[in-house]
Amino acid sequence: MIKNYALKTLAAAALLASAGALQATEPNTPAQLGYEVGMSGEVSYSGRFPTQAMENQYNAYLVWIAENDLDVTHAIDARIRPVASLDGARNGNVSATGRFPTQAMEDQFIAYQQWVATTDVEADYAFRLAGVN
């Protein structure tokens, strides 16, 4: 546990050190791409995602990874860490791939990947919203 914490601390320090040389840019949002925010249902109320369901699952994902001491990049990590909430015997709602605590979360992640692939939004958009480059 201490080793894991030390590695995360070193990684965070390295990230902060390298971030000083980077110039901040605001990521494209659905609202900037011409979507109508909140009224038509085309985009989430905050304007960050093309649907409210996607934003709800993104927010749930951030809470879930914090509760399980996972990195924000868990969704795209090549390996799946053993997490109690991903154990099918304990959680009957685990997604089909076993990567997310619910199928709804996985479905919205897939929809997110399709959305960024077909728009001017960059693939790491959600990670930059969470403060990870």
N, C-alpha and C positions, 0 to 999 in steps of 0.2 A: 504494500500500500504506500509506504513512504517512498519507495523507488519510483512508483508510478507518479506520485505527487511531484517528486523532484524533476522527473522528465517533463511533466507538463509545465512546471515553472520555468525550466530552461527553454522549452519551446516558446512559451509566452514571451520570455525576455528576448529571445532571438527575433521573434515577430515584431516586437516593439522597436528593437534596434534597427531592423531593416525597414520598418514603416516610416522612419524619419526621412528617408530618401525618396519615398513615393509621394506623388502628388495626388491629393484626394479628388476623386471624380464621383459625381452623383450617378448612380445606375439608372438606366432607363426604367420607367415604371409604366404600367398599362395606361395611366392617365396621360403620360407624355406621348404615348403612341396613338392617341386619339380615341381611346375607350372612354365611355361616359361613366363617371364615378357614381356609385351608389343608387342612382335613379333607375336605370334601365335593367339592372341585374347583370349587365355585361362584365362588371368588374366589382371587386370587393369594396366595401364601404371606405376603407382607408386608401384605396387606389393602388395598392401594392401588387395585387394579383388579379387575374382575369375573372375569378369567381370568388364568392364569399366562402364556399365550401373549401376551396384550396387554401385560402388564408386561415380558416378555422383549423384545418389539419396541420398547417405549417406551425401555427401557434401551439397546438397540442404536441407536435413533435418537439418543439423547443422545451416545453415543460417536461416531456417524457425523458429526453436525453439528460436534462439537468437532474431529474430524480434518480436516474440510473448511472450517473457519473460517466456518460458517454460524450465523445467529441461530436461537435455539430456535423462533421463529415461522415457520421455513421451510415447515413443513407447511401453513400457512394463508396464506402470502404470495401476493399476486396474481400476482407474476412468479416465474419459476423462474430462479435464477442459474445460469450455466454452471459446472458442476462436473464434473471428470474422471470421478468415480464414477457420474455420471448419463449418460455417453456410452454409448449402446447398442453401439457398435463395440468399446468397451473392456470393458464390463460387460454380458454377456448376460442378467443377472438384473434389469435395471432394470424398475421397475414400469410398468404399462400407461400411466399418465399421464406418466411420466418425471420424477416428483417425488421418488420414493424409490429407494434403491439395490436394493431387492428387492420383489417382489410381496407377500411375506408381511408386510412392514412396512406397505405401503399397505393391505392387507386389514385389518390390525389397527387402522390409523388410521380406516378407514371404520367398523369395529365400535365403536371408541371414540366416534365422532360419533353413531352410533345409540344407544349406551348413555347418553350424556349427554342426548340428546334425549328419552329415555323414563324418566329417573329424576330425583331431586332433586339430582343432581350438576351443578354449573355447567359450562358449556362450556369455560371456561378452567382447569379443574381441573388438567390435566396441566402447563400452563404455570406455575401457581402452585407445583406440586411442584418445578419446575425453578428457582423463584425469580423468575419473571417475572409481573408483574401486567398 
